[in-house]
Amino acid sequence: MGPGLTTGAADDDPSGIATYSQAGAAHGYQFAWTALFTFPFMVMVQEMCARIGIVTGRGLAGVIGRYYSKKILLILALLLFAANTFNIAANLGVMAKAVQLLAPQAGFALLVVLFAFISLYLEIFISYRVYARFLKWAALVLLSYVAAAFLADIDWTAAVKSLVVPSLRFDKEGFLILTAILGTTISPYLFFWQTSQEVEEQILEGKISIQQRQEITTPAQIQHMRADVTFGMLLSNIVMFFIIVLGAGTLHAQGITQIRDASDAALALKPLAGEFAFVLFSLGIIGTGMLAIPILAGSSSYALAESFGWREGLYRKFRQAHAFYGVVIASMLLGLAMNFFNFDVIRMLIYSAVLNGLIAPLVLVMIVLISSNGKIMKEWKNHPVATFFGWLLTVVMGLVGAATIWFQIRG
């Protein structure tokens, strides 16, 4: 397993946990079908991104800047940086609160600072080979949500029915939560991270120059990548399903329809699903946050570094890529600072997911164009069926995002 596993695992970060928990708490099992709906689209998009990285030897931002508009790239990179920074801020806060649930005497400010600096240390000062191995093992923490669901009183008949029979709400709240789910599941930061990590993996194999990485792409490479991506996205969507049904079967069933953040969801589980489920859910928040925060900061850094032509890559030492790591530090410190203002954490998480849902169609346009371009991808360009479904996803996410904006303006 490689970058696909860690990318899929990072998708279920505290922002995702909060969004899925809120969907279950507010709407019961109604949105369980989204886990099945998003799975093939996630596999398709992340496979395109990974294939772009393997074939071109460049990150996604580097390819957009080389073959398309640098102005569009810069706009996308800045939007990504903003969305990721909000996400980092919310994730740090939720992780600190999750620790406080297990150790009430721990100070919030100290915990937020501690998590931010641990994440920075891992990303900047640990070698990429060791760091990548850490991320892969950290993905196992997601299994805590599967275990927690089986410890709760879930109506599995209703859950499975909602999984296979889609249900839509054509109103303000329905489109808001649907955009948040799509945005936190099919997220722009995952696109940039997946592509760049495929490049990092090639560099670990000794392919230092772009020319070396572009020389040959073998069927075995593509086959291995597709298995990795499929497994990572499958894990992500299985966990998504279990978090939604856990919120539905416990919180919604008891009349709890609003939560402030993912730690609230964990606390509410304590009397409903038992001490062990509560502990598992809390540990999952902390573990997924440690997995996702460096990836959020790293994806922003890849995008901006490639936009401005800076030296980039986690395989480089800090002294070799000051600007690249500077973006990581700036994103982390801004996210840290935001925790000392009185923000509504759940709204920050939900709206960061919505922002991702609005940015994603713009990035998807570039991904489909690049992966379908024979001049760029050569014999590894998209099959026409993949291109069709790529455009279909772009249109669906665009329409859902537009409907969300319309309902918000309408009030």
N, C-alpha and C positions, 0 to 999 in steps of 0.2 A: 504494500500500500504506500502511496506517495502523496503528492499535493491534493489529490481529489478527496482523500480522507480528511485531511485537516481543513480543507475548504468547506466540506459538508458539515463537519463538526462545528466550525466557527459560525455557521449559519444559525445555529441554535444558541446564540449568545443571550445575555440577560434581557436585551431588547426583544428578541424573539420570544423568550420565555414569558415576558410580561404581555406581549401582544397576543400570544396563543392562550395564555391564562385568562386574559380579559375577554377574548372571543368566547371561551368556554363559560366563563362566569356570567357574561351578559346575555349570551344567546344559546346556552346549552350545547347540545351536540350539532347544532345547525350548520356550523362551518367546518365540521370534521372532513367533509368532502374535499376541501382545499388541499389536504395533505396528499390525496391521490391525484388531484388535478395538476398540482405543481411538480410532481416527481418527474414525469417524462420531459417536461419543459426545462427543468433544472439540469437534467442529464444532458439534454440537447445543447443548451447554452454553454454550460461549463465545458462540454466536449469541444465546442467550437473555440472557446477561449484557450483551452489547453493545446489544441491542434495549431492554433495561430502561434503560440509560444514555441512549440516544437519545430514547426516548419520554418518560421521566419527568424528564430533565434533572438527575437526582441519581445519586450513587454507590450501589452496592448496599447498603452499611450505612445510608445515609440513607433508602432506601426501606423497608428492614426496620424501622428505628426509627420511621418515620412511620406505617406501616400495620399493623405487627405488634408483638411484644413487645420493649421496650427491654432487659429483663433477658436475654432470649435473645440479643439483639444484643451486649450487653456480654460475655456468656460466650464467644460465637463470636469476638469481637474479641480477647479476652485469649488464647484458645487459639491464634488465628492469630499473635498477637505472639510467643508462646512458640515455636511451630513455626518461624516465620520467623527468629527470633533464633538458634536452633540451626542452621538451614540457613545463615545468614550466617556463623556461626562456622566451620562445616565448609568452606564454600566459600572463605573467606579462607585457611584453612590449606592446602587443596589447591592453590589458585592459587600460593601461596608455594612449595610443594614443586615445582610444575610449572616455575617459574622456576629453581629450584635444579637441576633436571635439565638445563636448558640452560646455566646459569651456576652451577656448583657453589660458587663463591666467595661468592655472595650470601648474606647473613645472613637466617635465617628470620624473626626478630623484626622486623627492619627492613622486610622485604617485606610482612609482614602489616599493619604500621602504614601503610605506603605505599599499599597497595591500599585500605585502609579510608578513608584521608583523600582519595584521588583520587575514590573513589565519592561521598563526602560533598560534595566540592567540585563535582563535576558536577551532583549532584542539587539542591544548595542555591543555588549561585551562578551557574550557567549558565541562560540563559533557556530556557523550556520549548520554544520553537520550534526552537532549536538542539539542545537535548538530545534531543528526539524524533527529529530527523534523525540524530543520532549513533547512537541505538538501532537505527534501521532499517538503517544501514550495518553496524553491529556484527553484525547477524544473519547476514551473509554468512560469518562465521567458521565457521558450522556445516558448510559445505561441505567443510571439512578432514576431517571424519569419513568422508564419502563417498569422498574421494580416498584416505584411509588404508586403507579396506577394500579398494579395488581394487589396492592395492599389496601386500596380504597374500594368503596362499594359502587362499582360502575355498572350501569345498565348496558351490558355489552351488545344486546340485541339492538337497542336504539343507536348505539355508537357505530356498529357495523352498517346499519341501514343508512345512517347519515353519511357514512363514508362513501357509499356507492350510489346514493340518490341525492344529487345536488339540490340545494335549496338557496334561493337568492332573496335578498331584501332590497327592494328598489326605493330606499329612502336614505336620508342623510347619514344616519348611524350605520346602516348596512354597507353603504359604499365606503365610509370612512374605515371601518374595520377590515373590509375586503382589500382596500388599497394598502392598509398597514400590513396585512398578512402577506400580500404579494410582494410588498417592498422589503419586508424583513426576511423573506424567503428567497426571492430572486433579486438579490441585492447587487448594486453596482460595485461595491468594494470587493465582492467575491470574483467579479469578472477580471478586475485588474490583478488581484492577488493570484488567482489560478494561473493566468498567463505568465506572470513574472516568476512564479515558483517553478514552472516547467523549465524556464530558462536557467534558474538557479540550479536545478537538478542536472542539467546538461553541463553547467560549469563545474559541478562537483565531479563529473565524469572526465574532466580535463579539456572540455571544449570552451576555451577561454574567449576566443574571438568570435564575432558574429559569422564570419566566413566559415569557420570550423563547424558552427552549429547549423549552418545552412547547407553544408555539403551533401548530406544524405539523411533522409528520413526513411526508416525501415517500417514495413508492416508490423513487425514485432513491437516497435516503440508505440505505434498507434494502438495496437491491440491491448498492450499493457496499460496505456493511459486510459482507454475506454473502460476497462475493468475497474481501475482505480476510481475514476469519476463516478461510475455507476454505483459502486459500493458506497462511496462517500455521500452521494445524494440520497441513496436509499436509507442510510443511517439517519441522515438529517430529517427526512420526511416521516420515518417511523417515529422518531422522538417527537416531532411536531404533532402527530396524531395523538400520541399518548398524553402530551401536555394539554391539548384541547379537551380530550375526554376526561382528564383528571379534573380540570376546572369545571366542566359541565356536571360531572357526577358528584362532586363534593360542594363546590361553592354555589353554583347555580341551583342545585337541588335543595340547598339550605336557604335560598333567597338572597345570597350574597352576589350582587350583580356588578359591583364596582370595586376595583382594587387600585391602590395608589401605585404600587410597583410589584415586582416579582417577589420581594420579601414579604409583602402583605399576603400574597397567594400562599407562600410557605407557612406563614403564621396561621392563616385560616385553616390550613390542612390539619393542624395539630389535633384539635378536638374531633375532626371529621374522619381522618384517615389513620390516626395513630401517631405516636411519637417517632417511630422509625421512618414512616413516610415523610414526616416533617423534616427530619434530619437529612434524609436523602435529597429532598427537594432543595434544601438550603445549601448542602454541599455541592449540588449540581450548579447552582447559581454562581458560587465562588469559582468552581472549576472551569465552567464555560467562559466566565469573565476573563480568567487568566489566559485562556486559549484565544479568545476573540479580540481582546484589546490590542495586543501587539499586531494582530492581523489588520485591524482597522487603521492603526497608525501607519503600518507598513504599506498598505495599499494606497493611502494618500501620498506617501513619500515616493513610491514608484511612479505614480501618475504625474506629480509635479516635477520630479527629477527628469523624467523623460520629456516633459513639456519644455523644460528650459535647457535640456542637453547637459545636465549635471552627471557626474559619476554616480552610479547607483548600484545597489545590490547588497544583500545581507552578507554575502561572502566576503565583502570588503571590510577592512578594519575602519574604525572611526576616523583615523587620521587620513584615510584615503578617500573618504566621501563625506566631508563635513556638511555639505548642503543637504544631502540625502538624509543623514541622521538628524540634521537640524530640523527638518520637517517632522520627523518622528517625535523629537523632543517638544517642538512647539505645539503639535496636536495634543500630546499628552498633558502638557502644562496648562493649556487652555481648558481642556476637559477637567483637569484637577481644579482649576480656579472657579469654574462654573458651579462646583459643588458647594461653594461658600456663599452662594446667593440663594434666595428662597424660591427655587424652581419647583414646579409640580412635576415630580419625577415620572409618574406614569404618562402624563401628557407629553413630556419631553421624549420618552421612549416611543410612544405611539406616533407622535408627529415626526420624529426622525425616521421611523419606518415609512410613514406616508411620503416624506421628502424623498426617500430612496425609491418609493414606488413611482414618483413623478420623474425622477432622473433616469431610472432604468430604461424607459423606452428610447430616450435619446442615445444612450450608450448601445442599446440593442441594435439600433439602426446601423451604427458603425461596425458592430460585430458581424452582423449578417452580410453587410457589403464586403467586408474584408474576407470572411471565410468563404464567400461565393466567388471571389475574384481569382480567376485562373492565373493571371500574371503574378499575383502575390503568393498564392497557395499551390500553384502548379497542379500536379496530379492529385493533390490532397484537398482540393476545393470541395465545397459542400455537394452532396447529392441533391438534386432538385427537390426531393421530398423534404430534406432538412431545411433548405432555403424557404420553402413554403411555410413550414411550421414556425420557422424563425420569424418570418413576417407576421404570421398569425399571432404569435405571442406579443410582438411589438404593438400590433393594433389593439389587442385585448387590453394590455396594460395601459396603453395610451388612452383608450376609451374609459376605462375604470378611473384613471387619474383625473380625466376631464370631468367625468360625472361627479367625482368627489369635490372638485373645486366648485362646480356649478351648485351643488347642494349646500356647500359651506357659504357661498355668496348669497344664495337664496334665503338661507336661514331656516 
